[in-house]
Amino acid sequence: MRPFLIFIFLLTTFISPALHASPLDDAREAGQIIETSDGYIRAQKGVPANIDVLVTDINTRRQEAYTKIAKKNGLTVKQVGEESYKKRTAN
C-alpha cells in the first residue's frame, strides 16, 4: 500500500499540474466541468465544443496514468482513479 501512496503523491505532484493547465482551471472555475469520484472529469451540458475536446484529452491522459500506476502497484484502474479523486478534492 505504501508504494501506491507514493505513486498517488507523485501523480498529484508532477502529473497533476500538467493536467491542470490554464484551460482546465478556467473551465472548472466557469462551472463548465466537474471532477467525478472515479477520478475523471465531466463536461456540463451545453458547453462549447472546445471544452468537450479538453475533457476527452484530459480523461485520456488520466486513463493512461492510472493504468500505469495500477499495473505497477497491483491495483485496479478504478482504485487508482478513486484515490486520485480523493487527493484532488482534499485541498
Buried (B, 14 or more C-beta within 10 A) or exposed (E): EEEBEEBBEEBBEEBBEEBBEEBBEEBBEEEBBEBEEBBBBEBEEEBEEEBEEBBEEBBEEBBEBBBBBBEEBEBEBEBBBBBBBEBBEEE
